[in-house]
Structure formats: C-alpha cells, structure tokens
Amino acid sequence: MSRIGKRPVAMPDGVTATLSGETLSVKGPKGELSMPVRDEIEYKIADGEIAVNPQTAKARPFWGMQRTLVQNLVTGVSEGFTKTLEISGVGYRAQSQGKTLKLQLGYSHDIDFDIPEGIEIKTPDNTTVEVSGIDKQQVGQVAAEIRRWRKPEPYKGKGIKYRGEYVYRKEGKKK
C-alpha cells in the first residue's frame, strides 16, 4: 500500500479541478495546469479534495507518484514553485534583461539564456538567480539548464549551485 497515495490532495480556496475525458485540469489564482490521467487510476473530486485510488493491482506501483503529480498541480496554481541558484567565482555574475538572462561565467563571451514561456527569472543581486513558475518540472528543468553552463567545481567551489547544495571540496596537492 502506498502511504502517500492514501492521503487525498486538499485544494485551497480559489482552486478548482475538473476531470474531462482523459485530462485532469486544475485552475487557481496563478494559472491553469493539466495532466493526462491513467486508466488504471481513479480520480475523485469532492469536498475540496482530490482522491487518487488504484483500480488494478498493476496500478499500485505508480499510485503514489500519480497522487504527487496531482499535488504538484494544486501547489503550482495556488503558490507556485521557486528554485534559487547561487553563483560564486571572481567576475561571475547574472543579470535579467527582459526575456533573456545574461550570464558572465568566465568564458570569452557572455551567455544569453532565453527565458521560456511560463517561467519568471529574477536576479535580486548579481550572484543570485531565482527561477519561478507554476509547473514544477519546467522550473526544475530551466534551473538545471542554467546550472549546466558552469557546474560547481570541487577545488575552489566556483560555479553555479542550488541554494543549500553542498559542494564536496578536494584537498589539493600536499607539499
């Protein structure tokens, strides 16, 4: 039995869900998201909750994951998701300019990263990048693409890392 799947997904005020055909749509103050539903899983919308229950024994392995995907839809349209990246290194900086993010990461040229639709990027200072949006998967993908330009290296820790990420440092040569 899935411990996660047993719990229904609570919908906060202002969030509505509809099940039409093979699509579950969730609307909220921040926007609208939808996902395809599985035939093996039963989705019940009642009393401000969405219950996810398996119909067959084959559905049990991904029952909890389907409930988590529904939770991500509800959280996205009500609160949204944010990933924060920190840039460390001499001369490394980022600046948001309209629909592009300009990165200076020690290369001979600046990197212009085009911001996809549905994503908002803020730079509170020149070493912090905040990626936010309503789709958790898209926010994580954009943050990973930005981080890919200069991953943190193990000797000095220079590069782009997630806030709270620990970079294991190597010692270096001994004399």
Sequence and secondary structure as in RCSB ss.txt:
>XXXX:A:sequence
MSRIGKRPVAMPDGVTATLSGETLSVKGPKGELSMPVRDEIEYKIADGEIAVNPQTAKARPFWGMQRTLVQNLVT
GVSEGFTKTLEISGVGYRAQSQGKTLKLQLGYSHDIDFDIPEGIEIKTPDNTTVEVSGIDKQQVGQVAAEIRRWR
KPEPYKGKGIKYRGEYVYRKEGKKK
>XXXX:A:secstr
  HHHHS EE  TT EEEEETTEEEEEETTEEEEEE  TTEEEEEETTEEEEEESSGGGGGGHHHHHHHHHHHHH
HHHT EEEEEEEESTT EEEEETTEEEEE SSSS EEEE  TTEEEE SSTTEEEEEES HHHHHHHHHHHHHTS
   TTT  EEEETT           
